[in-house]
Amino acid sequence: MMLDEYQGYYIEDLEEGMSGSYAKTVTETDVVLYAGLSGDNNPVHINEEFASNTFARGRIVHGMFLAGLISCVLGTRLPGPGAIYLDQFIKFKAPVRIGDTVKATATVRALDVERRRATLETVCTVKGRVVVVGEATVLVASRAESQETAAA
């Protein structure tokens, strides 16, 4: 149960199998802005002539932009606001192109309530095809600790 826009699920509310998703159609603007923000101006992302002569046969979206979509799920959907990203294993399986709609999904796989840690399977798909797969660990607030803090 989510309490409000500033607090996502507490560790006590999570259960294995719960999942959250976010979908976004990647635009030219997204790629150009990401290149500018990150400094990653690799021509495979921003130069069609160059990219057309690579394995990708055209421009592809930055892999870390896709990882950012996973971060969006973890920080806004599940576990949601207040969760702290601790680590991420990620494997890029297929290129993503401008115009593709990417669906990022995180599914709870394991919980360590005492340490307030949730391990989630992370996947990005385009038209049902897996393009990114991985696993993330997040630190999740505890209801008991939040109530103690509020009472202090």
C-alpha positions as CSV (number, residue, x, y, z in Angstrom):
1,M,0.0,0.0,0.0
2,M,1.4,3.4,-1.0
3,L,0.9,6.1,1.6
4,D,1.4,9.3,-0.5
5,E,3.4,10.8,-3.3
6,Y,6.5,11.2,-1.1
7,Q,6.7,7.6,0.3
8,G,6.5,4.5,-1.8
9,Y,6.0,1.0,-0.4
10,Y,7.6,0.1,2.9
11,I,9.7,-3.0,3.1
12,E,6.9,-4.7,5.1
13,D,4.4,-4.1,2.2
14,L,6.5,-5.7,-0.5
15,E,6.0,-9.3,-1.6
16,E,7.9,-11.5,-4.0
17,G,6.3,-11.3,-7.4
18,M,5.1,-7.7,-7.1
19,S,6.0,-5.6,-10.2
20,G,5.9,-2.1,-11.5
21,S,6.5,-0.7,-15.0
22,Y,7.0,2.4,-17.0
23,A,6.8,2.8,-20.8
24,K,8.3,5.5,-22.9
25,T,8.6,6.1,-26.6
26,V,12.2,7.3,-27.2
27,T,12.4,10.5,-29.2
28,E,15.2,12.3,-31.1
29,T,15.1,15.0,-28.4
30,D,15.6,12.3,-25.7
31,V,18.8,11.0,-27.4
32,V,20.2,14.5,-28.1
33,L,19.5,15.7,-24.6
34,Y,20.9,12.6,-23.0
35,A,24.1,13.0,-25.1
36,G,24.4,16.6,-23.9
37,L,23.7,15.8,-20.3
38,S,26.0,12.8,-20.0
39,G,28.7,13.9,-22.4
40,D,28.4,10.6,-24.3
41,N,28.6,11.9,-27.8
42,N,29.5,8.5,-29.3
43,P,28.6,8.8,-33.0
44,V,26.7,5.5,-32.9
45,H,24.1,7.6,-31.0
46,I,24.2,10.9,-32.8
47,N,25.6,10.5,-36.3
48,E,23.5,8.5,-38.7
49,E,26.2,8.3,-41.4
50,F,28.7,6.8,-39.0
51,A,26.2,4.6,-37.2
52,S,24.9,3.1,-40.5
53,N,28.4,1.6,-41.0
54,T,28.4,-0.2,-37.6
55,F,26.9,-3.5,-36.4
56,A,23.8,-1.6,-35.5
57,R,23.2,-0.3,-39.1
58,G,21.9,2.9,-37.7
59,R,21.7,5.1,-34.6
60,I,20.9,3.4,-31.3
61,V,19.7,4.8,-28.0
62,H,22.3,5.1,-25.2
63,G,22.3,2.0,-23.0
64,M,22.4,4.1,-19.8
65,F,19.3,6.0,-21.0
66,L,17.6,2.6,-20.8
67,A,19.0,2.0,-17.4
68,G,17.5,5.3,-16.4
69,L,14.1,4.0,-17.3
70,I,14.7,1.2,-14.8
71,S,15.7,3.8,-12.2
72,C,12.4,5.5,-13.0
73,V,10.5,2.4,-12.1
74,L,12.4,1.8,-8.9
75,G,12.1,5.4,-7.7
76,T,8.5,6.2,-8.8
77,R,6.6,2.9,-9.1
78,L,8.1,0.0,-7.1
79,P,9.3,0.3,-4.4
80,G,8.7,4.0,-5.3
81,P,9.5,7.3,-3.7
82,G,12.1,7.0,-0.9
83,A,13.8,3.9,-2.3
84,I,17.6,4.1,-2.6
85,Y,19.3,2.4,-5.5
86,L,22.2,0.3,-4.2
87,D,23.3,-1.7,-7.1
88,Q,22.4,-2.8,-10.6
89,F,23.7,-5.7,-12.8
90,I,22.7,-5.0,-16.4
91,K,23.1,-6.8,-19.7
92,F,22.2,-5.2,-23.0
93,K,20.6,-7.8,-25.3
94,A,19.5,-5.8,-28.4
95,P,19.7,-2.3,-29.7
96,V,16.9,0.2,-29.2
97,R,16.2,2.9,-31.8
98,I,14.6,6.3,-31.8
99,G,10.9,5.8,-32.1
100,D,10.8,2.5,-30.2
101,T,8.6,2.3,-27.1
102,V,10.5,0.8,-24.3
103,K,8.8,-0.8,-21.3
104,A,10.9,-1.1,-18.2
105,T,9.7,-3.5,-15.5
106,A,11.0,-4.4,-12.1
107,T,9.7,-7.5,-10.2
108,V,10.5,-8.3,-6.6
109,R,12.5,-11.5,-6.4
110,A,13.8,-11.5,-2.8
111,L,13.4,-9.5,0.4
112,D,15.6,-9.0,3.4
113,V,13.2,-7.2,5.8
114,E,15.8,-7.0,8.6
115,R,18.3,-5.2,6.4
116,R,15.5,-3.3,4.5
117,R,16.8,-4.6,1.1
118,A,14.7,-5.7,-1.9
119,T,16.2,-7.5,-4.9
120,L,14.3,-7.0,-8.1
121,E,14.6,-8.5,-11.6
122,T,14.8,-5.7,-14.1
123,V,13.8,-6.0,-17.8
124,C,13.3,-3.6,-20.7
125,T,11.3,-4.8,-23.7
126,V,10.4,-3.3,-27.1
127,K,7.3,-4.9,-28.6
128,G,7.7,-7.9,-26.3
129,R,11.4,-8.4,-27.2
130,V,13.9,-8.3,-24.3
131,V,16.5,-5.6,-24.9
132,V,17.9,-5.2,-21.4
133,V,17.9,-7.7,-18.5
134,G,19.4,-7.4,-15.0
135,E,18.9,-7.3,-11.3
136,A,18.8,-4.4,-8.9
137,T,19.1,-4.0,-5.1
138,V,17.3,-1.2,-3.3
139,L,17.2,0.1,0.2
140,V,13.5,0.5,1.3
141,A,12.1,2.4,4.2
142,S,10.7,0.5,7.1
143,R,7.3,1.4,8.5
144,A,8.6,0.9,12.1
145,E,11.6,3.2,11.6
146,S,9.4,5.8,9.9
147,Q,7.0,5.8,12.8
148,E,9.8,6.2,15.3
149,T,11.2,9.1,13.3
150,A,7.8,10.8,13.2
151,A,7.3,10.4,16.9
152,A,10.7,11.9,17.8
